[in-house]
């Protein structure tokens, strides 16, 4: 059982959203929280796209969701909405799969035009799955993040601050009265 499950909703192996989730896991583990990772693209494609609720990879993924106390979900934005592969996975979750869980949504996209995609596309689905405690989402434009081979190499200073603030809320909810121990100083900044 993990404290926090990160769900990467990108169909790409080396995505910006997955790189951000790696940083998220490192920071949260630095605060003593256990994390687990789920990359939706790694699920069996036939099980996922034929809605095979009893498929082995789908059952294992759903079990990870049930076991986590909090979920950090990250997705690229395509055509003003979260990825289709993420939608296929969310459709396989039981109706109350996110009840009593803290949810922190993150999205990456090419322009500020998709800034509201978290609020208007992703949050309604999360609510439909029983999520009642959803933190304010974080939208990161592609120009605000640099990565190489799926590894985060630079993050815009303002985005880094907003991410840090949100992660401290997660830590505060799961481990009340924890002092701030981890900083983002090891990340290069986009200028």
Buried (B, 14 or more C-beta within 10 A) or exposed (E): EBBBBBBBBBBBEEBBBBBBBBBBBBBBBEBEBBBBBBBBBEBBEEBBEEEBEEBEBBBEBBEBBBEBBBBBBBBBBBEEBBBEBBBBBBEBBEEEBBEEBBBBBBBBBEEEEBBBBBBEBBBEBBEEBBBEEBBEBBBBBBEBBBBEEBEBEBBBBEBBEBBBEBBBBBBEBBEEEEEEEBEBEEBEBBE
